[in-house]
Structure formats: structure tokens, C-alpha cells
Amino acid sequence: MKAPSQRWGYIRIMSGTILGGILGFYVMHR
């Protein structure tokens, strides 16, 4: 159960960073 949770956390961090970058870019160019 440790491996799946670690993988999910990594995916969550990556997706969050990408989403945050897109959001920041959109707000900056608004």
C-alpha cells in the first residue's frame, strides 16, 4: 500500500504544479 500512495502523491504534486503554472500563466496574460 506504500508504493501506490507514493505514486499517487507524486502524480498529485506533478498535476498540481502543472495546473498551477497554467493558472498563473492565464492570470498573468489576462
mmCIF file of the N, C-alpha and C atoms, coordinates in Angstrom:
data_MODEL
# 
_entry.id   MODEL 
# 
loop_
_atom_site.group_PDB 
_atom_site.id 
_atom_site.type_symbol 
_atom_site.label_atom_id 
_atom_site.label_alt_id 
_atom_site.label_comp_id 
_atom_site.label_asym_id 
_atom_site.label_entity_id 
_atom_site.label_seq_id 
_atom_site.pdbx_PDB_ins_code 
_atom_site.Cartn_x 
_atom_site.Cartn_y 
_atom_site.Cartn_z 
_atom_site.occupancy 
_atom_site.B_iso_or_equiv 
_atom_site.pdbx_formal_charge 
_atom_site.auth_seq_id 
_atom_site.auth_comp_id 
_atom_site.auth_asym_id 
_atom_site.auth_atom_id 
_atom_site.pdbx_PDB_model_num 
ATOM 1  N N  . MET A 1 1  ? 0.833  -1.203 0.000   1.00 0.00 ? 1  MET A N  1 
ATOM 2  C CA . MET A 1 1  ? 0.000  0.000  0.000   1.00 0.00 ? 1  MET A CA 1 
ATOM 3  C C  . MET A 1 1  ? 0.871  1.258  0.000   1.00 0.00 ? 1  MET A C  1 
ATOM 4  N N  . LYS A 1 2  ? 2.146  1.080  0.302   1.00 0.00 ? 2  LYS A N  1 
ATOM 5  C CA . LYS A 1 2  ? 3.042  2.245  0.354   1.00 0.00 ? 2  LYS A CA 1 
ATOM 6  C C  . LYS A 1 2  ? 3.392  2.730  -1.060  1.00 0.00 ? 2  LYS A C  1 
ATOM 7  N N  . ALA A 1 3  ? 3.625  1.781  -1.965  1.00 0.00 ? 3  ALA A N  1 
ATOM 8  C CA . ALA A 1 3  ? 4.016  2.166  -3.332  1.00 0.00 ? 3  ALA A CA 1 
ATOM 9  C C  . ALA A 1 3  ? 2.900  2.962  -4.022  1.00 0.00 ? 3  ALA A C  1 
ATOM 10 N N  . PRO A 1 4  ? 1.660  2.471  -4.019  1.00 0.00 ? 4  PRO A N  1 
ATOM 11 C CA . PRO A 1 4  ? 0.562  3.200  -4.692  1.00 0.00 ? 4  PRO A CA 1 
ATOM 12 C C  . PRO A 1 4  ? 0.377  4.602  -4.118  1.00 0.00 ? 4  PRO A C  1 
ATOM 13 N N  . SER A 1 5  ? 0.441  4.721  -2.790  1.00 0.00 ? 5  SER A N  1 
ATOM 14 C CA . SER A 1 5  ? 0.238  6.033  -2.156  1.00 0.00 ? 5  SER A CA 1 
ATOM 15 C C  . SER A 1 5  ? 1.354  6.990  -2.590  1.00 0.00 ? 5  SER A C  1 
ATOM 16 N N  . GLN A 1 6  ? 2.596  6.487  -2.637  1.00 0.00 ? 6  GLN A N  1 
ATOM 17 C CA . GLN A 1 6  ? 3.721  7.339  -3.052  1.00 0.00 ? 6  GLN A CA 1 
ATOM 18 C C  . GLN A 1 6  ? 3.528  7.781  -4.497  1.00 0.00 ? 6  GLN A C  1 
ATOM 19 N N  . ARG A 1 7  ? 3.083  6.840  -5.349  1.00 0.00 ? 7  ARG A N  1 
ATOM 20 C CA . ARG A 1 7  ? 2.889  7.155  -6.762  1.00 0.00 ? 7  ARG A CA 1 
ATOM 21 C C  . ARG A 1 7  ? 1.791  8.206  -6.904  1.00 0.00 ? 7  ARG A C  1 
ATOM 22 N N  . TRP A 1 8  ? 0.692  8.003  -6.180  1.00 0.00 ? 8  TRP A N  1 
ATOM 23 C CA . TRP A 1 8  ? -0.435 8.956  -6.249  1.00 0.00 ? 8  TRP A CA 1 
ATOM 24 C C  . TRP A 1 8  ? 0.030  10.330 -5.793  1.00 0.00 ? 8  TRP A C  1 
ATOM 25 N N  . GLY A 1 9  ? 0.828  10.367 -4.713  1.00 0.00 ? 9  GLY A N  1 
ATOM 26 C CA . GLY A 1 9  ? 1.317  11.653 -4.210  1.00 0.00 ? 9  GLY A CA 1 
ATOM 27 C C  . GLY A 1 9  ? 2.171  12.353 -5.259  1.00 0.00 ? 9  GLY A C  1 
ATOM 28 N N  . TYR A 1 10 ? 3.044  11.591 -5.926  1.00 0.00 ? 10 TYR A N  1 
ATOM 29 C CA . TYR A 1 10 ? 3.906  12.174 -6.958  1.00 0.00 ? 10 TYR A CA 1 
ATOM 30 C C  . TYR A 1 10 ? 3.070  12.728 -8.099  1.00 0.00 ? 10 TYR A C  1 
ATOM 31 N N  . ILE A 1 11 ? 2.075  11.916 -8.543  1.00 0.00 ? 11 ILE A N  1 
ATOM 32 C CA . ILE A 1 11 ? 1.197  12.350 -9.646  1.00 0.00 ? 11 ILE A CA 1 
ATOM 33 C C  . ILE A 1 11 ? 0.429  13.601 -9.213  1.00 0.00 ? 11 ILE A C  1 
ATOM 34 N N  . ARG A 1 12 ? -0.020 13.585 -7.961  1.00 0.00 ? 12 ARG A N  1 
ATOM 35 C CA . ARG A 1 12 ? -0.809 14.725 -7.455  1.00 0.00 ? 12 ARG A CA 1 
ATOM 36 C C  . ARG A 1 12 ? 0.044  15.997 -7.438  1.00 0.00 ? 12 ARG A C  1 
ATOM 37 N N  . ILE A 1 13 ? 1.290  15.865 -6.996  1.00 0.00 ? 13 ILE A N  1 
ATOM 38 C CA . ILE A 1 13 ? 2.182  17.032 -6.944  1.00 0.00 ? 13 ILE A CA 1 
ATOM 39 C C  . ILE A 1 13 ? 2.463  17.537 -8.366  1.00 0.00 ? 13 ILE A C  1 
ATOM 40 N N  . MET A 1 14 ? 2.739  16.601 -9.286  1.00 0.00 ? 14 MET A N  1 
ATOM 41 C CA . MET A 1 14 ? 3.045  16.976 -10.670 1.00 0.00 ? 14 MET A CA 1 
ATOM 42 C C  . MET A 1 14 ? 1.852  17.678 -11.306 1.00 0.00 ? 14 MET A C  1 
ATOM 43 N N  . SER A 1 15 ? 0.656  17.062 -11.179 1.00 0.00 ? 15 SER A N  1 
ATOM 44 C CA . SER A 1 15 ? -0.553 17.652 -11.780 1.00 0.00 ? 15 SER A CA 1 
ATOM 45 C C  . SER A 1 15 ? -0.833 19.009 -11.144 1.00 0.00 ? 15 SER A C  1 
ATOM 46 N N  . GLY A 1 16 ? -0.636 19.116 -9.837  1.00 0.00 ? 16 GLY A N  1 
ATOM 47 C CA . GLY A 1 16 ? -0.881 20.386 -9.147  1.00 0.00 ? 16 GLY A CA 1 
ATOM 48 C C  . GLY A 1 16 ? 0.068  21.471 -9.643  1.00 0.00 ? 16 GLY A C  1 
ATOM 49 N N  . THR A 1 17 ? 1.339  21.103 -9.840  1.00 0.00 ? 17 THR A N  1 
ATOM 50 C CA . THR A 1 17 ? 2.318  22.081 -10.315 1.00 0.00 ? 17 THR A CA 1 
ATOM 51 C C  . THR A 1 17 ? 1.971  22.547 -11.720 1.00 0.00 ? 17 THR A C  1 
ATOM 52 N N  . ILE A 1 18 ? 1.599  21.591 -12.588 1.00 0.00 ? 18 ILE A N  1 
ATOM 53 C CA . ILE A 1 18 ? 1.253  21.925 -13.974 1.00 0.00 ? 18 ILE A CA 1 
ATOM 54 C C  . ILE A 1 18 ? 0.007  22.811 -13.985 1.00 0.00 ? 18 ILE A C  1 
ATOM 55 N N  . LEU A 1 19 ? -1.012 22.410 -13.197 1.00 0.00 ? 19 LEU A N  1 
ATOM 56 C CA . LEU A 1 19 ? -2.259 23.189 -13.139 1.00 0.00 ? 19 LEU A CA 1 
ATOM 57 C C  . LEU A 1 19 ? -1.968 24.591 -12.618 1.00 0.00 ? 19 LEU A C  1 
ATOM 58 N N  . GLY A 1 20 ? -1.144 24.690 -11.585 1.00 0.00 ? 20 GLY A N  1 
ATOM 59 C CA . GLY A 1 20 ? -0.809 25.996 -11.011 1.00 0.00 ? 20 GLY A CA 1 
ATOM 60 C C  . GLY A 1 20 ? -0.078 26.866 -12.036 1.00 0.00 ? 20 GLY A C  1 
ATOM 61 N N  . GLY A 1 21 ? 0.834  26.262 -12.787 1.00 0.00 ? 21 GLY A N  1 
ATOM 62 C CA . GLY A 1 21 ? 1.571  27.012 -13.803 1.00 0.00 ? 21 GLY A CA 1 
ATOM 63 C C  . GLY A 1 21 ? 0.641  27.541 -14.877 1.00 0.00 ? 21 GLY A C  1 
ATOM 64 N N  . ILE A 1 22 ? -0.290 26.690 -15.343 1.00 0.00 ? 22 ILE A N  1 
ATOM 65 C CA . ILE A 1 22 ? -1.254 27.103 -16.371 1.00 0.00 ? 22 ILE A CA 1 
ATOM 66 C C  . ILE A 1 22 ? -2.129 28.229 -15.820 1.00 0.00 ? 22 ILE A C  1 
ATOM 67 N N  . LEU A 1 23 ? -2.588 28.064 -14.574 1.00 0.00 ? 23 LEU A N  1 
ATOM 68 C CA . LEU A 1 23 ? -3.451 29.078 -13.950 1.00 0.00 ? 23 LEU A CA 1 
ATOM 69 C C  . LEU A 1 23 ? -2.692 30.401 -13.833 1.00 0.00 ? 23 LEU A C  1 
ATOM 70 N N  . GLY A 1 24 ? -1.449 30.344 -13.366 1.00 0.00 ? 24 GLY A N  1 
ATOM 71 C CA . GLY A 1 24 ? -0.639 31.552 -13.226 1.00 0.00 ? 24 GLY A CA 1 
ATOM 72 C C  . GLY A 1 24 ? -0.421 32.220 -14.579 1.00 0.00 ? 24 GLY A C  1 
ATOM 73 N N  . PHE A 1 25 ? -0.137 31.434 -15.610 1.00 0.00 ? 25 PHE A N  1 
ATOM 74 C CA . PHE A 1 25 ? 0.075  31.971 -16.959 1.00 0.00 ? 25 PHE A CA 1 
ATOM 75 C C  . PHE A 1 25 ? -1.183 32.669 -17.448 1.00 0.00 ? 25 PHE A C  1 
ATOM 76 N N  . TYR A 1 26 ? -2.335 32.020 -17.223 1.00 0.00 ? 26 TYR A N  1 
ATOM 77 C CA . TYR A 1 26 ? -3.622 32.588 -17.662 1.00 0.00 ? 26 TYR A CA 1 
ATOM 78 C C  . TYR A 1 26 ? -3.889 33.913 -16.950 1.00 0.00 ? 26 TYR A C  1 
ATOM 79 N N  . VAL A 1 27 ? -3.649 33.937 -15.630 1.00 0.00 ? 27 VAL A N  1 
ATOM 80 C CA . VAL A 1 27 ? -3.906 35.161 -14.853 1.00 0.00 ? 27 VAL A CA 1 
ATOM 81 C C  . VAL A 1 27 ? -2.942 36.270 -15.289 1.00 0.00 ? 27 VAL A C  1 
ATOM 82 N N  . MET A 1 28 ? -1.683 35.909 -15.549 1.00 0.00 ? 28 MET A N  1 
ATOM 83 C CA . MET A 1 28 ? -0.687 36.912 -15.929 1.00 0.00 ? 28 MET A CA 1 
ATOM 84 C C  . MET A 1 28 ? -1.017 37.523 -17.291 1.00 0.00 ? 28 MET A C  1 
ATOM 85 N N  . HIS A 1 29 ? -1.550 36.714 -18.215 1.00 0.00 ? 29 HIS A N  1 
ATOM 86 C CA . HIS A 1 29 ? -1.850 37.197 -19.571 1.00 0.00 ? 29 HIS A CA 1 
ATOM 87 C C  . HIS A 1 29 ? -3.275 37.715 -19.685 1.00 0.00 ? 29 HIS A C  1 
ATOM 88 N N  . ARG A 1 30 ? -3.989 37.779 -18.545 1.00 0.00 ? 30 ARG A N  1 
ATOM 89 C CA . ARG A 1 30 ? -5.376 38.234 -18.630 1.00 0.00 ? 30 ARG A CA 1 
ATOM 90 C C  . ARG A 1 30 ? -5.380 39.728 -18.740 1.00 0.00 ? 30 ARG A C  1 
# 
